[in-house]
Amino acid sequence: MRSARLLLFAAAAPLAASACSSSGAMTDTQYQSAVVSGMRTSFITDLSNLVSYSQMLQAAAPTPADRGWDATLDAGAIAAMKTAWVGCRQAYEHIEGATAPIFPDIDASIDSRYDDALAALPGGDAYLFDDVGFTGMHAVERILYANVTPARVIAYESTLTGYLAAAFPATAQEASDLAAKLVAKQISDAQALHDNWEAAKNYDLGAAFQGLVSLMNEQREKVDKASTNQEESRYSQTTMDDIRDNLAGTERVYALFQPWIQSKIASPDAGGESGDGKAIDAAIEAGFAKLQALYDGVQGDAIPQPPDTWSSVDPSAADLQTPFGVLFAGVQAAVDPNDPSSVVGQMNAAAVLLGFPQFAEE
């Protein structure tokens, strides 16, 4: 989830003075139109899936007339909800990079973490089953996986100001509100995202591309936060799946920009940075492949548990040899924004060629 506020219907970004097309058949305007068209059509499936899985989540939610949830009696319904929830996450993580910067309010409503939500709620959220306060996929996840959430995650969250322990709905009213209010809010947000995306005549391509770069940079944050039990899908322990889906989604959207990037050659004589689009594109593809191989080497849906002696500031050589250490070091090297050769550095170089703003850490 990101908080940057950017415009949806921005005019197409002006091309940098240093970036000029090679002798290709398409103009910059045509490339921009092709990217907009590709983004519109390629996202609709995942956006539709996000709506459908959210509706399935609601339909599966048990709403007994005389009680709350029972882990045994409602086991089948809860399992069906988990399947639908995983489908929601996969659909959203595929599109998050491009849509979150363009629709920040929906992103905050549908994808906020509990700690982020509490930071904006000085009094906390005293009722977890309605459609105000902490909402979205992680709000549902926190309840849905309440009986299997790792103790270390609960220990971390209990230190947060405004903390309220999560639990299955204890009454018929709570069960009804979860389905009719909390999940209904997720459906409403998903539908709004789908409809606004489909209806848009243009997209802020600079914001979308910067969002992709930001998402790559956030890979290290998502891994690092696991060492303090602040990871994203912390209740279901599926953050590794989130990261894999983020990469897959970024690669798919990047492919829409790829022909345009490959067409560009920058000249230092024009007052900008030198760079060849084909070479930059090849470096970005190599960076994606390196991350994919790293993620393929991790078993399961969860990020490996860090060793007890782990330090993100100064990890020991022994800790770096653990599965978590290998993942951490690999992601750090691959997305380091201060390294021009990293995938983030190369994507920023591509942004320069296209006349887009570069990503910069706040």
C-alpha positions in Angstrom: 0.0 0.0 0.0 1.3 3.4 -0.9 0.2 6.9 0.2 1.5 9.1 -2.6 -1.3 11.2 -4.1 -1.1 11.5 -7.9 -3.5 12.6 -10.6 -5.5 10.1 -12.7 -6.3 12.2 -15.8 -2.9 13.9 -16.1 -1.8 14.9 -19.5 0.7 12.6 -21.2 4.2 13.3 -19.7 6.4 15.5 -21.9 9.4 13.7 -23.3 12.7 14.7 -21.9 14.8 16.9 -24.1 17.6 14.3 -24.1 15.4 11.5 -25.2 14.7 11.1 -28.9 13.2 8.2 -30.8 15.4 6.0 -33.0 14.3 5.5 -36.5 11.3 3.4 -35.6 7.9 3.2 -37.2 6.0 4.6 -34.2 6.0 8.1 -32.7 6.1 8.8 -29.0 2.4 9.6 -29.1 1.6 6.3 -30.7 3.7 4.5 -28.1 1.9 6.3 -25.3 -1.5 5.3 -26.9 -0.4 1.7 -27.2 0.6 1.7 -23.5 -2.7 3.2 -22.4 -4.6 0.7 -24.5 -2.6 -2.2 -23.2 -3.0 -1.1 -19.6 -6.8 -0.8 -20.0 -7.3 -4.2 -21.4 -4.6 -6.2 -19.5 -5.8 -5.0 -16.1 -9.5 -5.7 -16.6 -9.2 -9.4 -16.0 -7.4 -8.9 -12.6 -9.8 -6.1 -11.7 -12.8 -8.3 -12.5 -11.2 -11.1 -10.5 -10.8 -8.8 -7.5 -14.5 -8.0 -7.6 -15.5 -11.6 -8.1 -13.3 -13.0 -5.4 -14.5 -10.3 -3.0 -18.1 -11.3 -3.7 -17.1 -15.0 -3.2 -15.6 -14.0 0.1 -18.9 -12.4 1.2 -21.0 -15.3 -0.1 -18.9 -17.8 1.9 -18.9 -15.9 5.2 -20.9 -17.9 7.8 -23.8 -15.9 9.2 -25.6 -18.2 11.8 -28.8 -16.7 13.1 -28.1 -17.6 16.8 -24.3 -17.5 17.2 -21.0 -16.3 16.0 -18.4 -18.4 14.2 -17.4 -21.8 15.3 -14.1 -23.2 14.1 -15.5 -26.7 13.8 -19.1 -26.1 12.7 -18.1 -23.5 10.2 -14.8 -25.1 9.0 -16.0 -25.5 5.5 -17.2 -22.0 5.1 -14.0 -20.5 6.7 -11.9 -22.6 4.3 -13.9 -21.3 1.3 -13.4 -17.7 2.6 -9.7 -18.3 2.8 -9.6 -19.6 -0.8 -11.5 -16.5 -1.9 -9.3 -14.2 0.1 -6.1 -15.6 -1.5 -7.7 -15.0 -4.9 -8.3 -11.3 -3.9 -4.7 -10.9 -2.9 -3.3 -12.4 -6.1 -5.5 -10.2 -8.2 -4.6 -7.0 -6.4 -0.9 -7.7 -6.1 -0.8 -8.1 -9.9 -2.1 -4.6 -10.5 -1.0 -2.7 -7.3 2.2 -1.2 -8.8 0.3 0.8 -11.5 -3.1 1.4 -9.8 -2.1 2.4 -6.3 -0.3 5.7 -7.2 -3.3 6.6 -9.5 -6.0 5.6 -7.0 -4.3 6.2 -3.6 -7.6 6.5 -1.7 -8.9 3.2 -2.8 -5.5 1.6 -2.2 -5.5 3.0 1.4 -9.1 1.6 1.9 -8.5 -1.8 0.4 -4.9 -2.6 1.2 -3.8 -0.8 4.4 -2.0 -2.8 7.1 -3.2 -2.6 10.7 -0.3 -0.5 11.9 -0.8 2.0 9.1 -4.6 2.2 9.8 -4.0 2.8 13.5 -1.6 5.6 12.8 -4.5 7.4 11.1 -6.9 6.5 13.9 -5.8 8.2 17.2 -8.6 6.5 19.1 -8.1 3.1 17.5 -10.8 1.0 15.9 -13.1 -0.3 18.6 -15.2 -2.5 16.3 -13.4 -4.6 13.7 -16.4 -5.9 11.8 -17.9 -2.8 10.2 -17.0 -0.6 7.2 -15.2 2.2 9.0 -11.8 2.6 10.5 -9.6 -0.4 9.5 -11.0 -1.9 6.4 -9.9 -3.9 3.4 -8.2 -7.2 2.7 -5.9 -7.2 5.7 -8.8 -6.2 8.0 -10.6 -9.3 6.8 -7.4 -11.4 6.9 -6.8 -10.4 10.5 -10.2 -11.8 11.6 -10.3 -14.8 9.2 -6.9 -16.1 10.4 -7.3 -15.0 14.0 -7.0 -18.5 15.4 -3.8 -19.3 13.5 -2.0 -15.9 13.7 1.6 -16.5 14.9 2.1 -15.4 18.5 5.1 -13.2 17.5 2.7 -11.2 15.3 0.3 -10.7 18.1 3.1 -9.7 20.5 4.2 -7.0 18.0 0.7 -5.7 17.4 -0.1 -5.6 21.1 2.5 -2.8 21.5 0.6 -0.5 19.0 -1.5 2.4 20.4 -5.2 1.6 19.9 -4.6 -2.1 19.6 -7.6 -4.4 19.8 -7.1 -8.2 19.6 -8.6 -9.9 16.6 -11.0 -12.8 17.0 -13.7 -14.6 15.1 -17.1 -13.0 15.3 -18.4 -13.9 18.7 -22.1 -13.1 18.1 -24.6 -13.4 15.2 -24.5 -9.5 14.9 -20.7 -9.5 14.5 -20.9 -12.3 11.9 -23.6 -10.5 10.0 -21.7 -7.2 10.1 -18.5 -8.8 8.8 -20.3 -10.0 5.7 -22.7 -7.1 5.2 -20.3 -4.2 6.2 -16.6 -5.1 6.3 -16.5 -7.4 3.2 -19.2 -5.3 1.5 -16.8 -2.3 1.8 -14.1 -4.3 0.1 -16.5 -5.2 -2.7 -17.4 -1.6 -3.1 -13.8 -0.5 -3.3 -13.0 -3.3 -5.8 -15.9 -2.3 -8.0 -15.0 1.3 -7.9 -11.4 0.5 -8.9 -12.6 -1.6 -11.7 -15.1 0.9 -13.0 -12.8 4.0 -12.7 -10.0 2.1 -14.5 -12.3 1.0 -17.3 -13.9 4.4 -17.7 -10.7 6.4 -17.8 -9.8 8.0 -21.1 -6.1 8.3 -20.2 -3.8 7.4 -17.4 -0.9 9.2 -15.8 1.8 7.0 -17.4 4.6 8.7 -15.5 2.8 7.9 -12.2 2.1 4.4 -13.3 5.7 3.8 -14.3 7.0 5.4 -11.1 4.7 3.1 -9.2 6.3 0.1 -10.8 9.8 1.3 -9.8 8.5 2.0 -6.2 7.0 -1.5 -6.0 10.4 -3.0 -6.9 12.1 -0.8 -4.3 9.5 -2.0 -1.7 10.5 -5.6 -2.2 13.3 -5.1 0.3 10.9 -3.4 2.8 8.5 -6.3 2.6 11.3 -8.7 3.4 12.9 -6.6 6.0 9.6 -6.0 7.9 9.3 -9.8 8.4 12.2 -9.5 10.9 10.0 -7.3 13.1 6.7 -9.1 12.4 5.4 -6.2 10.5 5.2 -8.0 7.1 2.2 -7.4 4.9 0.1 -10.7 5.0 1.3 -11.5 8.4 -1.8 -13.3 9.7 -2.1 -15.8 6.9 1.8 -16.0 6.5 1.5 -15.5 2.7 3.7 -12.4 2.2 6.1 -14.4 0.0 3.2 -15.0 -2.4 2.5 -11.2 -2.3 6.1 -10.5 -3.3 6.0 -13.1 -6.1 2.7 -11.7 -7.4 4.1 -8.1 -7.2 7.0 -9.1 -9.4 4.7 -10.9 -11.9 2.5 -7.9 -12.1 5.4 -5.5 -12.6 6.8 -7.6 -15.4 3.5 -7.7 -17.2 3.0 -3.9 -17.0 6.6 -3.2 -17.8 6.2 -5.2 -21.0 3.7 -2.6 -22.2 6.4 0.1 -21.9 9.1 -2.2 -23.3 8.9 -1.4 -27.1 8.8 2.3 -26.3 11.9 2.1 -24.1 13.7 0.0 -26.7 13.0 2.7 -29.3 14.8 5.4 -27.3 18.4 6.7 -27.5 19.5 9.5 -25.3 22.3 11.9 -26.3 24.5 13.8 -23.8 24.7 16.6 -26.5 21.0 17.3 -25.9 21.7 18.1 -22.3 20.6 14.9 -20.7 22.0 11.5 -19.6 23.4 9.1 -22.2 21.7 5.8 -22.5 20.5 3.2 -25.0 17.0 2.0 -24.5 17.8 -1.6 -25.7 20.7 -1.9 -23.2 18.7 -0.5 -20.4 15.8 -2.8 -21.2 18.1 -5.8 -21.2 19.5 -4.8 -17.8 15.9 -4.5 -16.4 15.0 -7.9 -17.8 18.1 -9.4 -16.2 17.1 -7.8 -12.9 13.6 -9.3 -13.1 15.1 -12.7 -13.9 17.5 -12.5 -10.9 14.7 -11.7 -8.5 12.5 -14.5 -10.0 15.3 -17.0 -9.5 15.8 -15.8 -5.9 12.0 -16.1 -5.1 11.9 -19.5 -6.8 14.5 -20.6 -4.3 12.2 -19.9 -1.3 9.9 -22.8 -0.3 6.3 -22.1 0.6 4.0 -19.1 0.9 5.7 -17.4 3.9 8.9 -15.4 4.1 11.5 -17.6 5.9 11.7 -16.9 9.6 14.7 -14.6 10.5 17.2 -16.1 13.0 16.8 -14.8 16.6 20.1 -12.9 16.2 19.1 -11.1 13.0 20.1 -7.4 12.5 19.0 -5.6 9.4 21.6 -2.9 10.0 24.6 -5.2 10.5 23.7 -8.9 9.9 26.3 -11.4 10.8 28.0 -13.6 8.1 26.3 -16.6 9.7 22.9 -15.0 9.7 23.3 -14.1 6.0 23.7 -17.8 5.2 20.3 -18.6 6.6 17.3 -18.9 4.2 16.1 -15.5 5.4 19.6 -14.0 5.1 20.0 -15.2 1.6 16.6 -13.7 0.6 17.3 -10.4 2.4 20.8 -9.9 0.8 19.6 -10.9 -2.6 16.7 -8.5 -2.6 18.8 -5.7 -1.2 21.4 -6.1 -3.9 18.8 -6.4 -6.7 16.7 -3.3 -5.9 19.2 -0.9 -4.2 18.1 2.5 -5.5 21.6 3.9 -4.9 23.1 1.4 -7.3 22.6 2.5 -10.9 23.1 -1.1 -12.1 20.2 -2.5 -9.9 16.7 -3.1 -11.4 15.5 0.1 -9.6 18.5 2.1 -10.9 17.9 0.8 -14.5 14.1 1.5 -14.3 14.9 5.0 -13.3 17.2 5.3 -16.3 14.3 4.1 -18.5 12.1 6.8 -16.9 14.6 9.4 -17.9 14.4 8.2 -21.5 10.6 8.4 -21.5 10.5 11.8 -19.8 9.0 10.5 -16.7 9.9 11.5 -13.1 12.4 9.2 -11.4 11.6 7.3 -8.3 13.3 8.7 -5.2 13.1 7.4 -1.6 11.4 9.8 0.8 
